[in-house]
Amino acid sequence: MFDPELKYFLIFVLVSFCIALLLPIISFLLTRRVTTRQKLSPYECGFEPFGNARIQVTVHFYLIAILFLVFDLEVVFLFPWCFTIHLLQEKAFWSMIYFFIVLIVGFIYEWRRGALEW
């Protein structure tokens, strides 16, 4: 009835979904809840919070976040490609290789420009 690969993919998704739901529920049910004044107080990296939370942040942090999203989005294209690689024609294979080459060139460019340096 189902394609064997689709069956394994659906099993993988179902198991992942169950784990993602069950682990927080089990953790919530099994842990002791001891609330103290110190636990309920806000903290900032182990220190008492100081200053206003609405400070201006340098553009460099936004640039790093955008670069992370751009280079992390390759996984969105990589997973379906990996599942259907045997069904695709040679043109689709080389298109993805071209995509990776462009991604690598972009990464090297950003690295050389110093966008990844703190």
Summary of the structure (lengths in Angstrom):
residues: 118
radius of gyration: 22.7
end to end distance: 54.3
largest distance: 63.4
contacts: 196
relative contact order: 0.06
helix: 67%
strand: 2%
